[in-house]
């Protein structure tokens, strides 16, 4: 039976839904005031085109698509966060909100989100065997940050863009079995990395409607609902649209690769057994991030009882 393995890390919470010895879904949750489902008081600070507005929600920015009648610039209203902020190169997308009559409340944290799925949830402690790593956690992060995803008949290249997340399929002939295997691999990757919004897949060009339909049906069989898709066109392109409540793993890791590397170092150091070396040389950029986030190293010392000496490489 699939089981969520959850870890309360330093600077992030992380979890993976593990079935057998494979990660089916994965989540990294960074501290944020405007979690999905948060209900809070907000101030309308700007009116924008098309009846939209920009909100100040306890010092964080959000946008609202439908301003309630009678609410003018500077007025206060209660809103619910319907999509978390999405990092994008050069143009981060702020959180989205809608007017609400519900009482104020924080959005559910990661453990609450995991329990809501109905699967068992097990918290992993730093002194326990590393069940996340055994299931392929490092390989998952490498997929998300680098974009190379191998599968038995070929490989995928994952590329997040501001318009959509793209998958390019590469592999040798015969092309029909390659495309069907790629469809299953893409569906697994979409779920594993929490990819939503518009997704484009560039399959090999297949002759004949039946072959293209078989590829589309492979997507339908492997990717859980809800989603909508197009047919595979004559050039081998298929588009999927899924809900996008928060950033995907590739978006999170690529938006702040130094922060991701720093948190990975913290995870490694927290799991060091007693008596391990406490002097480490680390990349200069990671060292600078630790200097900017002294609370991370303070929490590491509190948890381990060890003050690590970290020098820039």
VEXDREN-2710 file (C-alpha; in Angstrom, 1 decimal):
% VEXDREN-2710
k/r/px/py/pz
1/UNK/0.0/0.0/0.0
2/UNK/1.4/3.5/-0.8
3/UNK/2.7/5.4/2.2
4/UNK/3.7/9.0/2.6
5/UNK/7.1/9.4/4.2
6/UNK/7.3/12.9/5.7
7/UNK/10.4/14.7/7.0
8/UNK/10.4/18.0/8.9
9/UNK/13.6/19.4/7.5
10/UNK/15.5/22.6/8.2
11/UNK/14.2/25.3/5.9
12/UNK/11.7/23.0/4.3
13/UNK/9.4/20.1/4.9
14/UNK/9.6/17.2/2.4
15/UNK/7.6/14.1/1.6
16/UNK/7.3/11.3/-0.9
17/UNK/4.4/8.9/-1.6
18/UNK/6.3/5.6/-1.8
19/UNK/4.8/2.5/-3.4
20/UNK/7.1/-0.5/-3.1
21/UNK/10.5/1.1/-3.5
22/UNK/9.4/3.8/-5.9
23/UNK/8.5/7.5/-5.4
24/UNK/5.1/8.0/-6.9
25/UNK/4.6/11.6/-5.8
26/UNK/6.9/14.1/-4.0
27/UNK/6.4/17.4/-2.3
28/UNK/8.8/20.1/-1.0
29/UNK/7.1/22.7/1.2
30/UNK/8.8/26.0/1.9
31/UNK/7.7/28.3/4.6
32/UNK/5.1/30.7/3.2
33/UNK/2.5/32.9/4.8
34/UNK/0.0/32.5/1.9
35/UNK/-0.5/28.8/1.7
36/UNK/-3.3/27.4/-0.4
37/UNK/-6.6/27.6/1.6
38/UNK/-5.4/30.5/3.8
39/UNK/-8.3/32.8/4.7
40/UNK/-7.1/36.3/5.8
41/UNK/-7.9/40.0/5.8
42/UNK/-6.5/41.9/2.8
43/UNK/-6.3/45.4/1.5
44/UNK/-7.0/46.2/-2.1
45/UNK/-4.0/48.3/-3.0
46/UNK/-4.3/48.6/-6.8
47/UNK/-6.9/48.2/-9.5
48/UNK/-5.7/46.6/-12.7
49/UNK/-7.1/46.0/-16.2
50/UNK/-10.0/43.7/-16.7
51/UNK/-11.5/44.2/-13.2
52/UNK/-8.6/42.6/-11.4
53/UNK/-6.8/43.9/-8.4
54/UNK/-3.7/43.6/-6.3
55/UNK/-3.9/42.8/-2.6
56/UNK/-1.8/43.2/0.4
57/UNK/-2.4/40.2/2.6
58/UNK/-0.4/40.7/5.8
59/UNK/2.5/42.0/3.9
60/UNK/2.4/39.5/1.1
61/UNK/1.1/40.2/-2.5
62/UNK/-1.8/38.4/-4.1
63/UNK/-4.1/39.1/-7.0
64/UNK/-7.8/38.9/-7.1
65/UNK/-9.7/38.3/-10.4
66/UNK/-13.1/39.4/-9.3
67/UNK/-13.4/42.4/-7.0
68/UNK/-16.7/42.3/-5.0
69/UNK/-19.1/45.2/-5.8
70/UNK/-18.5/48.2/-3.7
71/UNK/-14.9/47.4/-2.8
72/UNK/-12.7/50.3/-3.8
73/UNK/-9.0/50.9/-3.7
74/UNK/-7.7/51.0/-0.1
75/UNK/-10.7/49.0/1.3
76/UNK/-10.3/45.8/3.3
77/UNK/-11.9/42.5/2.6
78/UNK/-11.6/38.8/3.5
79/UNK/-10.0/36.6/0.9
80/UNK/-9.1/32.9/0.5
81/UNK/-5.9/31.9/-1.3
82/UNK/-6.8/29.7/-4.3
83/UNK/-3.2/29.4/-5.7
84/UNK/0.1/29.8/-4.1
85/UNK/2.8/32.1/-5.6
86/UNK/4.6/30.5/-8.6
87/UNK/8.3/31.4/-9.2
88/UNK/9.2/32.2/-12.8
89/UNK/12.4/33.6/-14.2
90/UNK/12.1/37.4/-14.3
91/UNK/8.3/37.4/-13.6
92/UNK/7.2/35.6/-10.5
93/UNK/3.5/35.0/-10.4
94/UNK/1.9/36.2/-7.1
95/UNK/-0.6/34.2/-5.2
96/UNK/-4.2/34.3/-6.3
97/UNK/-7.2/35.0/-4.1
98/UNK/-10.9/35.2/-4.1
99/UNK/-13.4/37.0/-1.8
100/UNK/-14.6/34.8/1.1
101/UNK/-17.1/34.9/4.0
102/UNK/-15.2/32.1/5.8
103/UNK/-13.5/32.8/9.2
104/UNK/-9.8/33.6/9.1
105/UNK/-7.6/30.5/9.2
106/UNK/-4.1/29.5/8.0
107/UNK/-3.8/27.1/5.1
108/UNK/-3.2/23.5/5.8
109/UNK/0.5/22.6/6.5
110/UNK/2.2/19.7/4.8
111/UNK/1.2/17.0/7.3
112/UNK/-2.4/18.0/7.1
113/UNK/-2.2/17.9/3.2
114/UNK/-0.8/14.5/3.3
115/UNK/-3.3/13.1/5.7
116/UNK/-6.1/14.5/3.5
117/UNK/-5.1/12.2/0.7
118/UNK/-6.2/9.1/2.7
119/UNK/-2.8/7.4/2.5
120/UNK/-0.9/6.5/5.7
121/UNK/1.7/9.1/6.8
122/UNK/4.9/8.2/8.6
123/UNK/7.3/10.9/9.9
124/UNK/10.9/10.1/9.2
125/UNK/13.4/11.1/11.9
126/UNK/17.0/12.0/11.2
127/UNK/18.4/9.0/13.3
128/UNK/16.3/6.5/11.4
129/UNK/17.4/4.7/8.2
130/UNK/17.0/7.0/5.2
131/UNK/13.8/5.7/3.7
132/UNK/13.5/8.7/1.3
133/UNK/17.0/8.1/-0.1
134/UNK/16.3/4.4/-0.4
135/UNK/13.3/5.2/-2.6
136/UNK/15.3/7.5/-4.9
137/UNK/15.1/11.0/-3.3
138/UNK/18.4/12.2/-4.7
139/UNK/17.6/10.9/-8.2
140/UNK/14.2/12.7/-8.0
141/UNK/15.9/16.0/-7.2
142/UNK/18.3/15.5/-10.0
143/UNK/15.5/14.9/-12.4
144/UNK/13.7/18.1/-11.2
145/UNK/16.8/20.3/-11.4
146/UNK/18.5/18.9/-14.5
147/UNK/15.5/17.8/-16.5
148/UNK/16.9/14.4/-17.8
149/UNK/14.5/11.6/-17.1
150/UNK/15.4/8.1/-18.5
151/UNK/12.9/5.4/-19.2
152/UNK/13.5/1.9/-20.6
153/UNK/13.2/2.8/-24.4
154/UNK/14.6/6.3/-24.3
155/UNK/14.7/9.5/-22.3
156/UNK/12.7/12.6/-21.6
157/UNK/13.9/16.2/-21.3
158/UNK/11.8/18.3/-18.9
159/UNK/11.9/22.1/-19.5
160/UNK/9.7/24.5/-17.4
161/UNK/9.0/27.7/-19.3
162/UNK/6.7/30.7/-18.5
163/UNK/4.1/29.4/-20.9
164/UNK/4.1/25.7/-20.2
165/UNK/6.2/22.8/-19.0
166/UNK/7.6/20.9/-22.0
167/UNK/8.7/17.3/-22.4
168/UNK/10.8/16.3/-25.3
169/UNK/11.0/12.6/-26.2
170/UNK/14.2/11.1/-27.5
171/UNK/15.0/7.5/-28.4
172/UNK/15.7/5.2/-31.3
173/UNK/13.2/3.5/-33.6
174/UNK/10.8/1.8/-33.7
175/UNK/8.9/5.0/-33.0
176/UNK/5.4/3.6/-32.0
177/UNK/6.6/1.6/-29.0
178/UNK/8.9/4.5/-28.1
179/UNK/6.1/7.0/-28.1
180/UNK/3.8/4.7/-26.0
181/UNK/6.5/4.1/-23.4
182/UNK/7.2/7.8/-23.4
183/UNK/3.6/8.6/-22.7
184/UNK/3.6/6.4/-19.6
185/UNK/6.9/7.9/-18.5
186/UNK/5.6/11.5/-18.9
187/UNK/2.5/10.7/-16.9
188/UNK/4.6/9.2/-14.1
189/UNK/6.9/12.3/-14.2
190/UNK/4.0/14.8/-14.1
191/UNK/2.6/13.1/-11.0
192/UNK/6.0/12.6/-9.3
193/UNK/7.0/16.2/-9.7
194/UNK/3.6/17.8/-9.1
195/UNK/3.4/19.5/-12.5
196/UNK/0.3/21.5/-13.2
197/UNK/-0.9/24.1/-15.7
198/UNK/-0.2/23.7/-19.4
199/UNK/2.1/20.8/-20.3
200/UNK/3.3/20.1/-23.8
201/UNK/4.8/16.8/-25.0
202/UNK/6.8/16.5/-28.2
203/UNK/6.5/12.9/-29.3
204/UNK/8.1/11.4/-32.4
205/UNK/6.1/12.0/-35.5
206/UNK/3.8/9.0/-36.0
207/UNK/2.1/8.0/-39.2
208/UNK/-1.5/7.1/-38.9
209/UNK/-4.3/8.2/-36.6
210/UNK/-4.4/4.8/-34.8
211/UNK/-0.8/5.1/-33.6
212/UNK/-1.4/8.6/-32.3
213/UNK/-4.6/7.6/-30.6
214/UNK/-2.8/4.7/-28.8
215/UNK/-0.3/7.3/-27.4
216/UNK/-3.1/9.5/-26.2
217/UNK/-4.8/6.5/-24.5
218/UNK/-1.6/5.6/-22.8
219/UNK/-1.6/9.1/-21.2
220/UNK/-5.3/8.6/-20.1
221/UNK/-4.5/5.2/-18.5
222/UNK/-1.4/6.4/-16.6
223/UNK/-2.2/10.0/-15.5
224/UNK/-4.8/10.4/-12.7
225/UNK/-7.6/12.8/-13.2
226/UNK/-8.3/15.7/-13.2
227/UNK/-6.8/16.9/-16.5
228/UNK/-7.8/17.7/-20.1
229/UNK/-5.7/17.0/-23.1
230/UNK/-5.7/17.4/-26.9
231/UNK/-5.1/14.7/-29.4
232/UNK/-1.6/14.0/-30.7
233/UNK/-1.4/16.1/-33.8
234/UNK/0.3/15.2/-37.1
235/UNK/3.6/16.7/-35.8
236/UNK/3.6/14.6/-32.6
237/UNK/2.6/17.3/-30.2
238/UNK/0.0/16.8/-27.4
239/UNK/-1.0/19.3/-24.7
240/UNK/-2.3/18.6/-21.2
241/UNK/-3.9/21.1/-18.8
242/UNK/-4.0/20.2/-15.1
243/UNK/-4.9/22.2/-12.0
244/UNK/-1.9/24.3/-10.8
245/UNK/-2.5/25.1/-7.1
246/UNK/1.3/25.6/-6.3
247/UNK/4.7/25.4/-7.9
248/UNK/6.1/22.1/-9.2
249/UNK/9.3/20.6/-7.9
250/UNK/11.3/21.7/-11.0
251/UNK/10.0/25.3/-10.6
252/UNK/10.9/25.4/-6.9
253/UNK/14.4/24.0/-7.3
254/UNK/15.3/26.0/-10.4
255/UNK/14.0/29.2/-8.9
256/UNK/16.5/29.0/-6.1
257/UNK/19.2/26.4/-6.8
258/UNK/21.6/27.7/-4.1
259/UNK/18.8/27.5/-1.5
260/UNK/18.0/24.0/-2.6
261/UNK/21.7/23.0/-2.3
262/UNK/21.9/24.6/1.1
263/UNK/18.9/22.7/2.4
264/UNK/20.3/19.4/1.0
265/UNK/23.5/20.1/2.9
266/UNK/21.5/20.6/6.1
267/UNK/19.7/17.3/5.5
268/UNK/23.0/15.5/5.1
269/UNK/24.6/17.1/8.1
270/UNK/21.6/16.4/10.3
271/UNK/21.8/12.7/9.4
272/UNK/25.5/12.4/10.2
273/UNK/26.1/9.8/12.9
274/UNK/27.7/10.8/16.2
275/UNK/31.4/11.0/16.0
276/UNK/31.5/12.1/12.3
277/UNK/33.8/14.9/11.2
278/UNK/32.4/18.3/11.9
279/UNK/34.7/20.3/9.6
280/UNK/33.3/20.6/6.0
281/UNK/34.3/22.5/2.9
282/UNK/31.2/23.5/1.0
283/UNK/30.5/25.5/-2.2
284/UNK/31.1/29.2/-1.7
285/UNK/27.6/30.1/-2.8
286/UNK/26.1/27.7/-0.3
287/UNK/28.4/29.1/2.5
288/UNK/27.1/32.6/1.6
289/UNK/23.5/31.4/1.9
290/UNK/24.2/30.0/5.3
291/UNK/25.7/33.3/6.3
292/UNK/22.4/35.0/5.2
293/UNK/20.3/32.4/7.0
294/UNK/22.0/32.0/10.4
295/UNK/18.8/30.5/11.9
296/UNK/19.3/27.4/9.7
297/UNK/22.7/26.6/11.3
298/UNK/21.4/27.4/14.7
299/UNK/18.5/24.9/14.2
300/UNK/21.1/22.3/13.0
301/UNK/23.1/22.8/16.2
302/UNK/20.0/22.5/18.3
303/UNK/18.9/19.3/16.7
304/UNK/22.3/17.6/16.6
305/UNK/24.1/19.1/19.6
306/UNK/27.0/19.7/17.3
307/UNK/28.4/23.0/15.9
308/UNK/29.7/22.2/12.5
309/UNK/32.6/24.2/11.0
310/UNK/31.8/25.1/7.4
311/UNK/34.4/26.7/5.2
312/UNK/33.9/27.9/1.6
313/UNK/35.5/25.7/-1.0
END
